[in-house]
Amino acid sequence: MINAIGFIVIFGCVFGSFILAGGNMEIVLHALPHEMMAIAGAAIGAFVVGNSLPTVKKAGRGIVQAFKGARWKDDDYRDLLTLLFALLATFKKGGATAIEKHLDDPAESPIFSRYPRILADHHLVEFVCDYLRMMTVNFEDPHQLAEAMESDIERHHHEELAPQHALQVMADGLPAIGIVAAVLGVIKTMGSIDQPTEILGAMIGGALVGTFLGVLLSYCVVGPIASKLLGVVEADSGPFHIAKTAIVAYAQGVPTQVAVEIARRMTPSLHAPTFQQLESALDEAKDELNALPA
């Protein structure tokens, strides 16, 4: 909704000010289809040439993701902290034998299945399961564990940012592509130099629409979408850091509930549960763990 409001303000103010100033929209509308075809076609073609097919596909999904916003909501962060507590408490109580059945098949795990939205994020689930599994084979040096997890997060983050970077490159190139379209319009105008002044003026005005569109699309459409996608990717990487914090703290010998509390403090302030809210959720998790068959 907020994105729609933003675009309405952009186009309403830009074209509204032009009309109120006495501008002739007929010239703009007449040139718009041809100029848009040249600019959008060149930009999309260059985008496809300059990126791999997986990046192109992910960019399409990324645009949708930018409009939808970050996937993680308040309840998801609380559920993640509760899930981490349940897994670490199970690990502490029963050791590798108790935790492995949950790590080998998370979809069938009674612990993971309580949190379907988290279970749907297979990258995060794999991340948590892989490093807990590594701890079951005596990979317990907290410093090595922290370094390995941080490297894994950086790699994943870099891959997720590839579509955003590609969109930003497109945004940076659009003003120049607009100039290309404008130059073609000027060439067309020069071929009609024998026409009356009013016709030449309209043709030059139409050519300048290309420059206008290139700049408008760059700074008011594609650029903001790329910026919004960057924020979404950054926000959705937060749960990985939260999981890392809890697991590394546990590996350092910190009590399970304290490790989760440390992770809570890594949660973005806008979405972090309060101490009391998390404590209530952990009490429920303890009861559910006690009810599980041995």
DASULMO-V814504 format. One record per pair of residues at least 6 apart in sequence whose ideal C-beta (glycine too) atoms are under 8 Angstrom apart, sorted by the first residue. I is the first residue (numbers start at 0). GAP is how many residues later the second one is. Records with the same first field share a line. If there is no record, write none. Layout:
# DASULMO-V814504
I: GAP  GAP
This chain:
# DASULMO-V814504
2: 63  64  225
5: 218
6: 214
9: 210  211
13: 202  206
14: 10  13
17: 7  10
18: 6
23: 181
26: 175  178  179  182
27: 177  181
29: 172  176
30: 154  174  175  176  178  179
31: 177  181
34: 146  150  171  174  175  178
35: 177
37: 139  142  143  146  172
38: 135  138  139  142  171  174  175  178
39: 177
41: 135  138  139
42: 127  130  131  134  174  179
45: 124  127  131
46: 9  12  119  123
47: 8
49: 116  119
50: 8  111  115
54: 107  108  111
55: 110
57: 104  105
58: 104  107  108
60: 102
61: 101  102  105  167
62: 104  162  166
64: 6  164  167
65: 159  160  162  163  166
66: 158  161
68: 163
69: 161  162  165  166
70: 50  165
71: 163  164  166  167  199
72: 198
73: 197  199
75: 41  42  163  195
76: 162  165  190  191  194  195  196
77: 195  199  200  203
78: 36  38  39  202
79: 35  38  159  162  163
80: 161  165  179  182  183  186  192  197  200
81: 33  196  199  200  202  203
82: 28  29  31  32  35  45
83: 44  158  159  162  163  175  176  179
84: 161  171  172  175  197  200
85: 25  199  202  203
86: 12  15  24  41  45
87: 158  159  162  168  171  172
88: 167  196  197  200
89: 8  9  12  21  199
90: 7  8  41  44  45  159
91: 158  164
94: 41
95: 40  41
98: 33  37
99: 33  36
100: 8
101: 7  8  9  10
102: 26  29  30  33
105: 6  13  19  23
106: 6  12
109: 182
110: 178  181
111: 6  7  13
112: 6
113: 174
117: 6  7
118: 6
120: 118
122: 33
123: 115  116  119
126: 22  25  26  29  113  116
127: 115  119
130: 14  17  18  112  113  116
131: 115
133: 11  14
134: 10  112  116
138: 6
139: 111
140: 110
141: 106  109  110
144: 102  103  106
145: 98  102
148: 95  98  99
149: 94
152: 84  87  88  91
155: 81  84
156: 76  80  83
159: 73  76  77
160: 69  72
162: 66
163: 62  65  66  69
166: 55  58  59  62
167: 55  58  59  62
169: 52  56
170: 46  47  48  51  52  55
171: 46
172: 45
173: 40  41  43  44  48
174: 36  39  40  43
175: 38
176: 37
177: 32  33  34  35  36  37  39  40
178: 31  32  35
179: 30
180: 26  29  30  32  33
181: 25  26  27  28  29  32
182: 24
183: 23  26
184: 18  19  21  22  23  24  25
185: 18  21
187: 15  19
188: 11  14  15  18
191: 7  8  11
192: 7
194: 8
234: 33
237: 28  29  30
240: 25
241: 21  24  25
242: 20
244: 14  17  18  21
245: 13  14  16  17
246: 12
248: 9  10  13  14
249: 6  9
253: 8
256: 25
259: 18  22
260: 14  17
263: 8  9  11  14
264: 7
266: 6
272: 8
